Amino acid sequence: MDHSRFKTNNLNFEKLTIQISDEVKNGTVIPFQFEDLFVNVLGLCAFPYIVKPVLMDFFFSQNNEELELYMNSRKIEVKRILRNWLKPD
C-alpha cells in the first residue's frame, strides 16, 4: 500500500501499517484497505455528532443527558463493530 500521500500531509502511518500487516499475516484480521478502515472509523465516530439534532428529535426528546449516555455507549459499540468487521470468518 502506498502511503506517500499521507506523508505529504505530515501523517505517518508506517508503524500502524506494519502492525496491520503482521496481524493479517497471523490471520488475526482479514486483509483490508487502510482507506476502508479510516472511512469506517471516521463515519462511525463523526456521524452521530453530525446528525445530533436529528438524534435529539427522534430518539432523545431533547434530553441532553440521554444523548450523552448514548454517545458514551457508542465507544463500546464502535469497537465491537470494527472487531466484527475485521475478524476472520
FENTA-V698155 format. One line per field, one symbol per residue. ss: DSSP state (a for helix, b for strand, c for the rest). psi: psi as a letter, one per 30 degrees, with the letter a starting at -180 (. if undefined). A space follows every 10 residues. Layout:
# FENTA-V698155
ss = ???
psi = ???
This chain:
# FENTA-V698155
ss = cccaaaaacc cccaaaaaaa aaaaaacccc cccaaaaaaa aaaaaaaaaa caaaaaaacc cccaaaaaaa aaaaaaaaaa aaaaaaccc
psi = kjgefeefgg kjgeeeeeee eeeeefgell klkeeeeeee eeeeeeeeee geeeeeeefg hgjeeeeeee eefeeeeeee eeeeefkl.
